[in-house]
């Protein structure tokens, strides 16, 4: 009996497994953030997002064609989602909302299809960038401050033009329970130091923002007055004009958008230039005071405090003086004419009186001469 031997073939299935270290992703505190992850598209897709901080916490899972959140860590409840319409195209990116500092750390994106598995690691960094740097001036002191920042910021002062004067500076840094930092610094100006632009920069190493501050003064008249703003640039993302530090005159969101004047100042605002300069009209002593221009772009804020001193317009003074002079001349002329006419009337009256007296004297003389004749005739008759 012969034995038929069938050849035996050893089939070796090669299962593809790849792993990438990945990059760091910076997410903004309290905002939404996307952790990118991609894979080779295929059937039977499995996606697991896991936070790897000493222990593994399930952030988000997807398989059998739907989200599987039964084992999701409580800290991530209702804060995660995938781009469902992009999964078939190989997009496994995770959207994380309301980012907190506890979310900071290393994340693993695990994907699997019938063709193989793939791992990607991403380090999530949380930051709270410097959004606004405030500058306030009181007397001889200028204070620069900013808050809601992470990581710990630094603050630096400079002037333009540079000066050799030594300024007294005090800086204070504090951290809240949410791990957010606030920083403030007061600068005491030296006596006699004028016409300087003060620059305050707050930075975290990842981002920074600068605010520039300058004080000026101008004279204005009731007709029309233009108050300059400190920024020579034409493009800006925000503009606010204030009167006496608190009363808003107008605001503008972008250079190519019309401004909005407050109801109280609408009758006085004539125009705003592309660089932010403010033109006012019909002013009185009530509008004398400090005008603050706050002009912002993506990186800097320019603050200019301008004291407006109201003075009488020279043109108006000349007109008023001319009118008064003309009136004086006219009145004097009228008085002279009246005086002359009065004098003529007196003279005429005097002449008339003289003539009347003369006539009377003449008539009286004739009667004296006639009477004797009459008497003589009478005597003759007798």
C-alpha positions in Angstrom: 0.0 0.0 0.0 1.4 3.2 -1.0 1.1 6.3 1.2 0.3 9.5 -0.5 2.1 12.3 1.2 0.6 15.7 0.8 2.9 18.6 1.0 2.5 20.8 4.0 2.7 24.5 3.5 3.5 26.7 6.4 1.5 29.8 6.1 3.0 32.7 8.0 0.6 35.7 8.5 2.5 38.9 9.1 0.6 41.3 11.3 1.7 44.9 10.9 2.4 46.9 14.1 3.8 50.4 14.0 4.4 53.0 16.6 5.3 56.7 16.4 6.6 58.8 19.2 4.5 61.9 18.0 4.9 65.6 18.9 3.8 68.0 21.6 0.5 69.8 21.2 -0.2 73.1 23.0 -3.8 73.6 24.2 -5.3 76.7 25.6 -6.8 76.6 29.1 -10.6 76.4 29.1 -10.7 76.2 25.3 -11.2 73.3 22.9 -8.2 71.4 21.5 -7.6 68.8 18.8 -5.1 66.0 19.3 -4.2 64.8 15.8 -4.0 61.1 14.9 -4.2 59.4 11.5 -4.0 55.7 10.4 -4.2 53.6 7.2 -7.9 53.2 6.4 -9.3 49.7 6.6 -12.2 47.6 7.8 -13.1 46.8 11.4 -11.7 50.1 12.8 -10.8 50.2 16.5 -9.7 53.5 18.1 -8.6 54.0 21.7 -7.4 57.3 23.2 -5.5 56.7 26.5 -3.9 59.2 28.9 -0.6 57.7 30.1 0.4 59.5 33.3 1.9 56.7 35.5 -1.3 54.8 34.9 -3.5 54.5 31.9 -6.8 56.3 31.9 -9.3 55.7 29.0 -10.1 58.9 27.4 -12.3 57.7 24.4 -13.0 54.4 22.6 -14.6 53.6 19.3 -15.3 50.1 17.8 -18.2 48.2 16.2 -18.9 51.4 14.3 -19.8 53.5 17.3 -18.4 55.3 20.4 -17.8 53.0 23.4 -17.7 55.1 26.5 -18.5 52.6 29.3 -14.9 52.6 30.5 -14.2 56.3 30.0 -12.5 58.1 32.9 -14.9 60.4 34.7 -12.7 63.5 34.1 -13.4 63.2 30.4 -17.1 62.7 30.5 -19.0 64.8 27.9 -15.7 66.4 26.9 -14.4 64.2 24.0 -15.5 63.4 20.5 -14.1 62.0 17.2 -14.7 63.2 13.7 -17.1 60.4 12.8 -17.4 61.4 9.1 -13.6 61.2 8.8 -12.8 57.9 10.4 -13.3 55.9 7.2 -10.6 58.2 5.7 -8.1 57.4 8.4 -8.7 60.3 10.8 -8.7 59.3 14.4 -8.1 62.8 15.8 -9.7 63.6 19.2 -11.5 66.8 20.1 -11.1 67.7 23.8 -13.3 70.6 25.2 -12.8 72.7 28.3 -9.1 72.0 28.6 -7.9 71.9 32.2 -4.4 71.8 33.7 -5.1 68.2 34.9 -5.4 67.2 31.2 -1.7 68.0 30.7 0.5 64.9 30.0 1.2 62.1 27.6 -1.6 60.6 25.4 -1.6 57.4 23.3 -3.7 57.1 20.1 -4.2 53.3 19.4 -5.8 52.4 16.0 -6.4 48.9 14.6 -7.9 47.6 11.3 -7.7 44.2 9.6 -4.4 45.3 8.1 -2.6 46.1 11.3 -2.2 48.2 14.5 -0.8 51.7 15.0 0.2 53.7 18.0 0.9 57.4 18.2 2.0 59.3 21.3 1.3 63.0 21.9 2.3 65.2 24.8 -0.4 67.8 25.7 0.8 71.1 27.1 -1.7 73.4 28.6 -1.2 77.2 28.6 -3.1 80.3 29.4 -1.6 82.9 27.1 -1.1 86.6 27.8 -4.2 88.2 26.4 -4.0 91.7 27.7 -1.5 94.0 29.4 -3.0 96.8 31.4 -1.3 100.1 32.0 -2.6 102.8 34.4 -1.1 106.1 35.4 -1.6 107.8 38.8 0.5 110.8 39.6 4.2 109.9 39.1 3.5 106.2 39.1 2.8 103.9 36.2 1.4 100.4 36.9 1.5 97.5 34.4 -0.5 94.3 35.1 -1.8 91.1 33.6 -3.7 88.1 34.9 -5.0 84.6 34.0 -1.6 83.4 32.7 0.2 80.0 32.6 3.0 79.1 32.9 4.6 81.7 35.2 5.2 85.0 33.3 7.9 87.6 33.3 7.5 91.4 33.1 10.0 93.8 31.5 10.0 97.6 31.1 11.6 99.8 28.5 11.4 103.3 27.2 11.5 105.0 23.8 13.8 106.8 23.3 16.1 104.8 25.7 17.1 106.7 28.8 19.9 106.5 31.4 17.5 107.4 34.2 17.1 104.8 36.9 13.4 104.0 37.6 12.1 102.5 40.8 10.4 99.2 40.0 8.4 96.8 42.1 7.1 93.5 40.7 4.7 91.1 42.3 3.6 87.6 41.1 0.7 85.6 42.5 -0.9 82.2 41.6 -4.6 81.3 42.1 -6.1 78.0 43.1 -6.6 77.3 39.4 -2.8 77.5 38.9 -3.2 80.7 36.9 -0.7 83.5 37.5 -1.2 87.3 37.8 1.7 89.8 37.6 2.0 93.5 38.3 4.7 96.0 38.4 4.8 99.7 39.4 7.3 102.1 37.9 8.1 105.4 39.7 9.1 108.0 37.2 12.0 110.4 38.0 11.2 114.1 38.2 12.1 116.0 35.0 11.6 112.9 32.8 9.1 113.9 30.1 8.2 113.0 26.5 8.9 109.2 26.9 7.0 106.3 25.6 6.9 103.5 28.3 6.7 99.9 27.1 5.7 97.0 29.3 6.0 93.4 28.0 4.6 90.3 29.7 5.8 87.0 28.4 5.6 83.2 29.3 8.3 82.0 26.9 5.6 80.6 24.6 3.9 83.9 23.9 4.1 87.6 24.9 2.2 90.8 24.6 3.3 94.5 24.9 1.5 97.6 25.9 3.0 101.1 25.2 2.0 104.2 27.1 2.6 107.9 26.5 1.3 111.2 27.9 0.8 114.3 25.9 -1.2 117.6 26.0 -2.7 119.8 23.3 -4.8 122.9 23.0 -8.2 122.8 21.4 -11.0 125.2 20.3 -14.7 124.9 20.2 -14.9 124.6 16.4 -12.9 121.5 15.5 -10.0 119.7 17.4 -8.1 116.6 16.4 -6.5 114.4 19.1 -3.8 112.1 17.8 -3.4 108.5 18.8 0.0 107.0 19.5 0.1 104.3 16.8 1.7 105.1 13.5 0.2 101.9 11.9 -3.1 102.0 10.0 -4.2 98.4 10.7 -5.6 97.6 14.1 -8.0 95.0 15.6 -9.6 97.3 18.2 -9.9 101.0 19.1 -11.4 102.6 22.2 -11.5 106.3 23.1 -12.3 107.3 26.7 -12.8 110.6 28.4 -11.3 111.1 31.9 -10.4 107.4 32.0 -13.9 106.0 32.5 -16.4 107.6 30.0 -16.4 105.8 26.7 -16.4 108.2 23.7 -16.4 105.6 20.9 -15.2 102.1 20.0 -14.2 100.3 16.8 -13.5 96.6 16.2 -11.4 96.9 13.1 -9.8 99.6 11.0 -12.1 98.8 8.1 -15.3 99.0 10.2 -17.1 102.2 11.1 -16.9 103.3 14.7 -19.7 103.4 17.2 -19.9 106.6 19.3 -21.7 106.7 22.6 -25.0 108.6 22.9 -23.4 111.3 25.1 -20.6 112.0 22.6 -22.4 111.5 19.3 -22.9 115.2 18.7 -19.2 116.0 19.3 -17.6 113.1 17.3 -16.8 114.3 13.7 -14.4 111.7 12.4 -11.8 108.9 13.2 -8.8 108.5 11.0 -7.3 105.2 9.8 -4.5 105.6 12.4 -7.1 106.2 15.2 -6.9 109.9 15.6 -10.1 111.5 16.9 -11.6 114.7 15.5 -14.2 116.4 17.8 -16.4 119.4 17.1 -18.6 121.9 19.0 -16.6 121.7 22.2 -16.9 123.7 25.4 -15.1 123.8 28.7 -17.2 120.8 29.8 -15.1 118.7 27.3 -11.8 119.8 28.8 -9.9 116.8 30.3 -7.9 113.7 29.6 -8.6 111.6 26.5 -7.3 108.1 26.4 -6.8 106.3 23.1 -6.4 102.5 23.4 -5.4 101.0 20.0 -4.7 97.2 19.7 -3.4 94.8 17.1 -2.4 91.1 17.3 0.7 91.7 19.4 0.6 95.1 21.0 -1.6 97.8 22.6 -0.9 101.5 22.3 -2.3 103.8 25.1 -2.0 107.5 24.8 -3.3 109.9 27.5 -3.8 113.4 26.0 -4.9 116.3 28.2 -7.0 118.7 26.1 -6.9 122.4 27.2 -9.8 124.4 25.8 -8.8 127.9 24.6 -10.7 130.6 22.7 -10.3 130.4 19.0 -8.1 133.2 17.5 -10.3 133.4 14.5 -13.4 133.9 16.7 -11.6 136.5 18.8 -10.7 138.4 15.7 -14.2 138.3 14.4 -15.7 139.4 17.8 -13.1 142.1 18.1 -13.8 143.4 14.6 -17.6 143.4 15.3 -17.1 145.2 18.5 -14.8 147.8 16.9 -17.2 148.4 14.1 -20.1 148.8 16.6 -18.0 151.4 18.5 -17.2 153.3 15.4 -20.8 153.2 14.3 -22.0 154.4 17.7 -19.4 157.2 17.8 -20.4 158.2 14.3 -24.1 158.3 15.3 -23.3 160.4 18.3 -21.2 162.9 16.3 -24.0 163.2 13.8 -26.6 163.7 16.5 -24.3 166.2 18.2 -23.9 168.2 15.0 -27.6 168.1 14.3 -28.3 169.2 17.8 -25.8 172.0 17.5 -27.4 173.1 14.2 -30.8 173.1 15.8 -29.5 175.2 18.7 -27.9 177.6 16.3 -31.0 177.9 14.2 -33.2 178.4 17.3 -30.8 181.1 18.5 -30.8 182.9 15.1 -34.6 182.7 15.0 -34.8 184.2 18.5 -32.5 187.0 17.4 -34.5 187.7 14.3 -37.8 187.8 16.3 -36.3 190.2 18.9 -35.0 192.5 16.1 -38.4 192.5 14.5 -40.1 193.4 17.7 -37.6 196.2 18.3 -38.3 197.6 14.8 -42.1 197.5 15.2 -41.9 199.2 18.6 -39.9 202.1 17.1 -42.3 202.8 14.3 -45.2 203.0 16.7 -43.5 205.6 18.8 -43.0 207.8 15.7 -46.6 207.4 14.5 -48.2 208.3 17.8 -47.0 211.9 17.8 -48.4 212.3 14.3 -51.8 211.0 15.4 -51.8 213.2 18.4 -50.8 216.2 16.2 -53.7 215.5 13.8 -56.0 215.3 16.6 -54.8 218.5 18.0 -55.2 220.1 14.6 -58.8 219.0 14.5 -59.5 220.6 17.7 
